[in-house]
Amino acid sequence: MQNRQFTIQDYLDILLRRWQLIVILFVIIPTIIIPIGLKLPKKYLSSTLIMVEKQQVPSEYIKTTVAVDIAERMQTISQQIMSRSLLEKVIATLNIYASSKEPMDLKVERLSKNINIQVKGKNAFTISFKGDDPEMVMKVVNTLTSLFIDENLKIREQQAAGTSEFLEGELKSIKDKLESREKALKEYKTQHIGELPEQQQANLASLNRFQLELQSITDALRSAEDRLVIIQRQSEDRKKELESKIDVNPLQKKLDALRTSLADLQTRYTDKYPDITRMKNEIKETEEKLKKEMESTKEEIMGDLYLRRDPLYQNMLNQIKNVEFEISTLRERQKSILEQTKLYHQRVENTPAREQQLLTLNRDYENLQKNYNSLLNRKLEAQLSENLEKRQKGERFRIVDPANLPQVPYWPDKKIILLAAIGLGLGTGFGLALLLEFIIPGFKKPHDVEDVIGLPVFATIPNFFSNAPKKGLNKIWFLINKRNK
């Protein structure tokens, strides 16, 4: 019987059999519970509705640096309201639990247990407090709300100021790096002036100009050397012509010949050429010999004087000097052009490497410049946001419904107590009735007999009623075993 599953009809039968017990418990239990529940200590509840107002200046002009989404900030708000420092201020301000000798930690814990915070919509939340004294309950909510709003304003100002301070430090760091990059870039350009990419076209143009100028100098030098040879030959011819008219000292003739040869060699070779060095020494020896002979004779002086007085010969000598000076000047210019050509060739060859290095420096500089400009804009926005918070023009908390003075306690709730008493009475009565069904054995239906003896019930005899008082179970069950037929 105990293993059989009860049906709804079984429960209805139990209810009909044990209805007296159920009614008695339904009356007794509420009669006891309701008076006790109504005598419980009264608890009052007061709450306030706080709304988050958007900043008064449009966000497209000034963006706040403090998050205002209630759903995201609910945990932070709860922590702020439930913070030990804030609750201690409430306890100290209102002198709550003055009669209690508990330490402050326990007082803070008791206060926090009676505070409840709930989100209402997207931009509002409520703060409620429950306690024994209705006036104190209202004061706690008002004080807690006021302290929270003031503390929140301070925190928002600190957050905005902290953001500005952080960005100021980052901006200074980026600015120092930017100035360092600017200095390095300037020094690099100064160090490699002439090899920079923007100067490559000018360098190539200069090289082309040097090539043309060098070709022009080479042609002019060749022409001047040719003219020098012609004039030297003409002067020699004129000298021989004049010397043929006077008897010139043989040493003088030798000296003139050596000088002419030396001049010819100098047009083709440098002074370090061996023949030129040898000829200079020979000229020096000849001059010394000629000087000694001139001391005893005036013949040389007369010959040299005769040559100096010839205008044509002197003109030729002047032309030779002029052409030699021109050749010397052209050679110096040629040497200078060659050196400059080499220098510009080197600059053109170094330009690709300088360009790559300059690209790296410029890229780093531009990245730093972008970061600096971005931080500068954010710094200005942070300063505006900070001013917004200081003037309380940003998002702020506004009390929509101030804390009310509760007139009626929220606990004990008569409806809840009544429903609970009725439910407990019915539940207890029906539960006890069901328990008795298991404790007190008996057969109520034919299948109860079948479950116990394992044999089918063939027939049942209904109740017989008489005028005698009813005692016990009047229903008689007759069992017929089909196997014994």
ZABAMI-404740 format. One line per field, with one value per residue (C-alpha): residue number from 1; residue in three letters; x, y, z. Coordinates in steps of 0.001 Angstrom, whole numbers, plus 500000, padded with zeros to 6 digits. Layout:
BEGIN
voti <- (NUM/...)
fivex <- (ALA/...)
east <- (X/...)
north <- (Y/...)
up <- (Z/...)
***
This chain:
BEGIN
voti <- (1/2/3/4/5/6/7/8/9/10/11/12/13/14/15/16/17/18/19/20/21/22/23/24/25/26/27/28/29/30/31/32/33/34/35/36/37/38/39/40/41/42/43/44/45/46/47/48/49/50/51/52/53/54/55/56/57/58/59/60/61/62/63/64/65/66/67/68/69/70/71/72/73/74/75/76/77/78/79/80/81/82/83/84/85/86/87/88/89/90/91/92/93/94/95/96/97/98/99/100/101/102/103/104/105/106/107/108/109/110/111/112/113/114/115/116/117/118/119/120/121/122/123/124/125/126/127/128/129/130/131/132/133/134/135/136/137/138/139/140/141/142/143/144/145/146/147/148/149/150/151/152/153/154/155/156/157/158/159/160/161/162/163/164/165/166/167/168/169/170/171/172/173/174/175/176/177/178/179/180/181/182/183/184/185/186/187/188/189/190/191/192/193/194/195/196/197/198/199/200/201/202/203/204/205/206/207/208/209/210/211/212/213/214/215/216/217/218/219/220/221/222/223/224/225/226/227/228/229/230/231/232/233/234/235/236/237/238/239/240/241/242/243/244/245/246/247/248/249/250/251/252/253/254/255/256/257/258/259/260/261/262/263/264/265/266/267/268/269/270/271/272/273/274/275/276/277/278/279/280/281/282/283/284/285/286/287/288/289/290/291/292/293/294/295/296/297/298/299/300/301/302/303/304/305/306/307/308/309/310/311/312/313/314/315/316/317/318/319/320/321/322/323/324/325/326/327/328/329/330/331/332/333/334/335/336/337/338/339/340/341/342/343/344/345/346/347/348/349/350/351/352/353/354/355/356/357/358/359/360/361/362/363/364/365/366/367/368/369/370/371/372/373/374/375/376/377/378/379/380/381/382/383/384/385/386/387/388/389/390/391/392/393/394/395/396/397/398/399/400/401/402/403/404/405/406/407/408/409/410/411/412/413/414/415/416/417/418/419/420/421/422/423/424/425/426/427/428/429/430/431/432/433/434/435/436/437/438/439/440/441/442/443/444/445/446/447/448/449/450/451/452/453/454/455/456/457/458/459/460/461/462/463/464/465/466/467/468/469/470/471/472/473/474/475/476/477/478/479/480/481/482/483/484/485)
fivex <- (MET/GLN/ASN/ARG/GLN/PHE/THR/ILE/GLN/ASP/TYR/LEU/ASP/ILE/LEU/LEU/ARG/ARG/TRP/GLN/LEU/ILE/VAL/ILE/LEU/PHE/VAL/ILE/ILE/PRO/THR/ILE/ILE/ILE/PRO/ILE/GLY/LEU/LYS/LEU/PRO/LYS/LYS/TYR/LEU/SER/SER/THR/LEU/ILE/MET/VAL/GLU/LYS/GLN/GLN/VAL/PRO/SER/GLU/TYR/ILE/LYS/THR/THR/VAL/ALA/VAL/ASP/ILE/ALA/GLU/ARG/MET/GLN/THR/ILE/SER/GLN/GLN/ILE/MET/SER/ARG/SER/LEU/LEU/GLU/LYS/VAL/ILE/ALA/THR/LEU/ASN/ILE/TYR/ALA/SER/SER/LYS/GLU/PRO/MET/ASP/LEU/LYS/VAL/GLU/ARG/LEU/SER/LYS/ASN/ILE/ASN/ILE/GLN/VAL/LYS/GLY/LYS/ASN/ALA/PHE/THR/ILE/SER/PHE/LYS/GLY/ASP/ASP/PRO/GLU/MET/VAL/MET/LYS/VAL/VAL/ASN/THR/LEU/THR/SER/LEU/PHE/ILE/ASP/GLU/ASN/LEU/LYS/ILE/ARG/GLU/GLN/GLN/ALA/ALA/GLY/THR/SER/GLU/PHE/LEU/GLU/GLY/GLU/LEU/LYS/SER/ILE/LYS/ASP/LYS/LEU/GLU/SER/ARG/GLU/LYS/ALA/LEU/LYS/GLU/TYR/LYS/THR/GLN/HIS/ILE/GLY/GLU/LEU/PRO/GLU/GLN/GLN/GLN/ALA/ASN/LEU/ALA/SER/LEU/ASN/ARG/PHE/GLN/LEU/GLU/LEU/GLN/SER/ILE/THR/ASP/ALA/LEU/ARG/SER/ALA/GLU/ASP/ARG/LEU/VAL/ILE/ILE/GLN/ARG/GLN/SER/GLU/ASP/ARG/LYS/LYS/GLU/LEU/GLU/SER/LYS/ILE/ASP/VAL/ASN/PRO/LEU/GLN/LYS/LYS/LEU/ASP/ALA/LEU/ARG/THR/SER/LEU/ALA/ASP/LEU/GLN/THR/ARG/TYR/THR/ASP/LYS/TYR/PRO/ASP/ILE/THR/ARG/MET/LYS/ASN/GLU/ILE/LYS/GLU/THR/GLU/GLU/LYS/LEU/LYS/LYS/GLU/MET/GLU/SER/THR/LYS/GLU/GLU/ILE/MET/GLY/ASP/LEU/TYR/LEU/ARG/ARG/ASP/PRO/LEU/TYR/GLN/ASN/MET/LEU/ASN/GLN/ILE/LYS/ASN/VAL/GLU/PHE/GLU/ILE/SER/THR/LEU/ARG/GLU/ARG/GLN/LYS/SER/ILE/LEU/GLU/GLN/THR/LYS/LEU/TYR/HIS/GLN/ARG/VAL/GLU/ASN/THR/PRO/ALA/ARG/GLU/GLN/GLN/LEU/LEU/THR/LEU/ASN/ARG/ASP/TYR/GLU/ASN/LEU/GLN/LYS/ASN/TYR/ASN/SER/LEU/LEU/ASN/ARG/LYS/LEU/GLU/ALA/GLN/LEU/SER/GLU/ASN/LEU/GLU/LYS/ARG/GLN/LYS/GLY/GLU/ARG/PHE/ARG/ILE/VAL/ASP/PRO/ALA/ASN/LEU/PRO/GLN/VAL/PRO/TYR/TRP/PRO/ASP/LYS/LYS/ILE/ILE/LEU/LEU/ALA/ALA/ILE/GLY/LEU/GLY/LEU/GLY/THR/GLY/PHE/GLY/LEU/ALA/LEU/LEU/LEU/GLU/PHE/ILE/ILE/PRO/GLY/PHE/LYS/LYS/PRO/HIS/ASP/VAL/GLU/ASP/VAL/ILE/GLY/LEU/PRO/VAL/PHE/ALA/THR/ILE/PRO/ASN/PHE/PHE/SER/ASN/ALA/PRO/LYS/LYS/GLY/LEU/ASN/LYS/ILE/TRP/PHE/LEU/ILE/ASN/LYS/ARG/ASN/LYS)
east <- (500000/502791/504455/501297/501095/498309/495853/493788/490795/492839/493623/489984/489012/491555/490147/486630/487699/489845/487888/487206/490944/491712/489001/490169/493781/492630/490844/493362/496612/495475/493880/497295/499528/497555/497644/501315/502163/500323/502295/505674/507883/506818/509242/509014/510364/511325/512820/513906/514054/517204/517483/520604/520261/522211/524777/523329/525866/525230/527575/528566/530261/531731/532050/532205/535083/532934/530692/527006/525264/523406/523492/527263/527784/525333/528036/530164/527206/526338/529928/529942/526697/527688/531205/532318/533275/529859/527922/530052/529190/525487/525800/527777/525413/522166/523608/522031/522351/523377/522113/524074/527583/528519/531724/531489/532050/528894/526893/528017/527090/523618/523030/524156/521878/518831/519783/518554/519446/517488/517718/514597/514698/517770/518541/517176/517575/516087/517679/515524/516040/513997/513959/511867/511524/509710/511262/514746/514167/513353/516351/518701/517522/517761/521174/522526/521243/522666/526060/526113/525324/527978/530502/529630/530217/533630/534482/533409/535541/538465/537992/537856/540867/542707/542012/543330/546390/547107/546744/548933/551710/551343/551298/554510/556182/555121/556169/559654/559958/558670/561198/563941/562881/562743/566262/567531/565860/567353/570812/570546/569626/572409/574933/573983/573266/573594/572735/569047/566401/564979/568447/569063/567736/569914/572920/572309/571925/575194/576945/575720/576887/580294/580665/579977/582259/584995/584746/584933/588003/589675/589126/590355/593415/594279/593902/596060/598814/598775/599063/601882/603882/603364/604333/607395/608545/607992/609934/612806/612893/612890/615600/617804/617241/618329/621252/622494/622977/625148/627783/626132/627963/627750/626682/623834/622753/622946/620959/618284/618075/617750/614994/613144/613378/612307/609268/608380/608672/606589/603708/603589/604817/604740/607673/608432/609330/613045/614073/612589/614485/617717/617210/616559/619830/621645/620091/621224/624815/624824/623518/626311/628963/627425/627396/631145/631939/629724/631956/634850/632911/629937/629142/626279/624711/624838/623200/620481/619881/619586/616891/614952/614812/613170/609365/608364/610399/609193/605581/606123/607522/604496/602169/604031/603530/599872/599271/601183/599040/595921/597044/597757/594346/592603/594406/593395/589838/589991/591254/588483/585814/587110/586979/583434/582396/583707/581889/578554/578984/579370/576284/574175/575408/574595/571104/569223/570673/569908/566387/565735/567131/565164/561960/562444/563055/560088/557802/558686/558270/554880/553621/554662/553055/549754/549873/550667/547774/545412/546480/546248/542633/541799/543517/541380/538251/539295/539810/536377/534889/536684/535284/531890/532052/533332/530432/528050/526912/527637/525606/524378/522062/518739/516278/512932/511005/512446/512328/508839/507821/506186/502787/502104/504671/505552/505939/504117/501934/498409/497680/500852/500291/496680/497612/500512/498296/495626/498175/499941/496606/495516/498935/499301/495812/496144/499704/498695/495762/498061/500519/497744/496899/500378/500579/497112/496785/493482/491757/489830/489444/489468/492865/494315/493475/494835/498127/498554/497475/498362/494937/492148/488915/485902/483130/482434/479429/478272/477632/474584/472995/470781/469205/471976/474801/477631/480710/483901/484051/480649/481828/482482/484683/484135/487005/486491/489518/488976/491479/489189/486202)
north <- (500000/502284/501739/502611/506027/508257/509769/512910/510811/509283/512723/513711/510596/511423/514949/513575/511079/513524/516739/517189/517153/519561/522008/521906/522723/525354/527141/526625/527542/530930/531727/531317/532779/535914/537517/536597/538049/541278/541742/541546/544684/547263/548106/551309/551847/555111/555581/558276/558305/559744/560569/561202/564422/564826/567572/570986/571669/569505/566521/567363/570470/569073/565372/564352/562185/560503/557528/558028/554812/553635/549945/550071/552292/550523/548486/551590/553560/550760/550633/554404/554383/551306/552548/552507/556181/557308/555101/556286/559883/558990/557305/560239/562858/561261/559591/556275/553397/555843/553542/550615/549962/547974/548863/550993/548010/546295/549522/550004/546408/546801/549999/548522/545475/547757/549786/548704/550127/549334/550525/552151/552431/553619/556812/556431/554397/554281/554274/552824/552182/550236/550650/550889/554696/556240/559690/558234/556107/559240/561115/558258/558203/561994/562183/559228/560686/564131/562782/560502/563332/565585/562762/561920/565525/565457/562127/563375/566488/564337/561996/564897/566547/563216/562775/566270/565675/562358/563826/566763/564371/562327/565503/566745/563390/563322/566962/566199/563270/565410/568161/565550/564157/567659/568329/564997/565669/569148/567884/565105/567545/569892/567059/565699/568959/568471/564743/565129/563772/567216/568337/565477/567338/570331/568018/566392/569808/570924/567800/568478/572100/570997/568588/571335/573776/571144/570496/574235/574593/571633/573183/576598/575001/573142/576346/578325/575710/575751/579542/579381/577037/579280/582457/580769/579684/583140/584696/582287/583116/586819/586368/584479/587168/589851/587839/587354/591093/591229/589034/587495/585628/581854/581380/583783/581830/578632/580217/581411/577995/576330/578733/578125/574366/574704/576748/574152/571309/573195/573448/569650/568383/569310/570771/567325/565964/564847/566761/569959/569572/568832/571756/574150/573100/573559/577015/577967/576868/578692/581881/581757/581305/584112/586381/585876/586667/589772/591255/591507/592350/594444/592328/590487/593647/595145/592045/591858/595581/595232/592549/594598/597526/595520/596177/593078/590757/592362/592064/588368/587935/589701/587443/584414/585607/586292/582905/581134/582962/582003/578362/578402/579908/577365/574495/575768/576088/572633/571172/572914/571672/568100/568258/569646/567005/564294/565857/566031/562490/561341/563309/561716/558245/558866/560269/556885/555939/559395/559179/555886/557220/560436/558478/556653/559900/561616/558645/558643/562405/562303/559537/561554/564648/562776/561459/564942/566532/563784/564172/567953/567721/565252/567504/570454/568286/567088/570686/571654/568591/569478/573018/571521/569367/572211/574411/571450/571739/568086/564986/565105/563318/564999/563909/563346/561977/562962/560483/560308/560019/556556/556623/552902/550188/548004/545112/543192/543053/541951/540492/538471/537224/536296/534459/532752/531638/530284/528538/527064/525871/524192/522771/521413/519900/518208/517107/515540/513817/512364/511279/509438/507531/506045/505513/503913/500834/499854/499033/501764/500474/497017/497664/498218/494588/493406/495239/493492/489875/489792/488321/489933/491068/489280/491335/493897/494318/497913/499481/498387/501181/500747/503009/502112/504567/504232/502705/501908/500899/499732/498644/494931/493494/489990/488450/485574/483774/482814/479984/478240/478059)
up <- (500000/500871/497515/495577/493882/495204/492779/493086/494094/496918/498259/498012/499941/502635/502803/503272/505918/507916/507375/511053/511868/509058/510169/513781/512827/510332/513208/515993/514178/512733/516101/517725/514962/514051/517552/517923/514484/515161/518385/516614/516838/514308/511492/509474/505983/504339/500875/498458/494671/493107/489416/487385/485418/482225/481949/481145/478383/475273/475084/471507/472883/476081/476827/480452/481640/484318/483450/484284/483211/486319/485391/485041/488099/490426/492087/492573/493908/496342/497545/498047/499989/502009/502655/506261/506246/504987/507412/510312/509376/509407/512817/514225/512744/513943/517033/516069/518499/521220/523929/522556/523820/520723/518935/515803/513518/514759/514536/510935/510162/511706/509762/506446/506831/507010/503905/500498/497066/493906/490299/488895/485135/483262/485143/488668/491819/495315/498744/501547/505242/507774/511542/514699/514872/511893/512384/512708/509603/507586/509004/508134/504517/504158/505816/503874/500596/501311/502318/499288/496842/498384/498357/494778/493690/495351/493737/490300/490721/491845/488891/486429/488075/488111/484412/483681/485840/484177/480694/481731/482742/479578/477502/479112/478518/474861/474467/475814/473422/470569/471282/471489/468100/466641/467881/466546/463184/462990/463940/461377/458604/459642/459810/456401/454608/450866/451071/451881/449492/448721/447615/445184/442134/442976/443387/440004/438394/439986/438739/435233/435508/436782/433902/431401/433189/433440/429725/429059/431297/429632/426204/427379/429015/425835/423813/426252/426194/422409/422383/424907/422694/419671/421517/423060/419630/418259/421136/420605/416953/417721/420330/417939/415397/417821/419132/415659/415515/418635/420014/423041/425815/425279/428919/428338/425307/427300/430118/427724/426136/429525/430568/427340/427806/431414/430412/427836/430349/432930/430495/430328/433702/437373/439287/440742/437313/437349/434211/435578/438844/436987/434643/437524/439129/435818/435369/438869/438126/434797/436419/438993/436275/434250/437293/437812/434179/434269/436922/434404/431245/430201/427177/428779/430069/426652/425085/427701/427391/423661/424122/426662/424324/421543/421792/419858/421991/425196/423994/423395/426884/428354/426374/427680/431294/430679/429092/431904/434459/432530/432455/436189/436904/434700/436403/439848/438693/437129/440398/442345/439910/440176/443979/443919/441379/443676/446623/444777/443468/447064/448092/445354/446340/450021/449337/449343/452748/454149/452748/454574/457836/457413/456781/460082/461940/460271/460945/464633/464737/462980/465290/468301/466771/466278/469850/471110/469194/470353/473979/473670/472466/475224/477749/476664/476866/480334/481494/480188/481882/485114/484990/484228/487348/489532/488450/488876/485271/484502/485285/488846/491266/492014/494689/492966/495965/499355/502198/503675/507302/507429/509104/508918/509652/506743/509174/510512/507418/508351/504942/504915/508468/507694/504513/506250/509173/506836/504699/507721/509195/505982/505306/508813/508812/505455/506209/509522/507846/505223/507916/509776/506620/506701/510474/511039/508795/507238/504003/502378/498852/497209/495601/499094/499887/496560/497205/500581/499909/496242/495328/493363/495072/493626/495264/498009/500347/500927/504325/506349/508303/511357/513880/516332/516817/514376/515916/514129/510536/509225/505877/505564/502883/501643/499863/497478/496152/492541/492951/495499/493151)
***
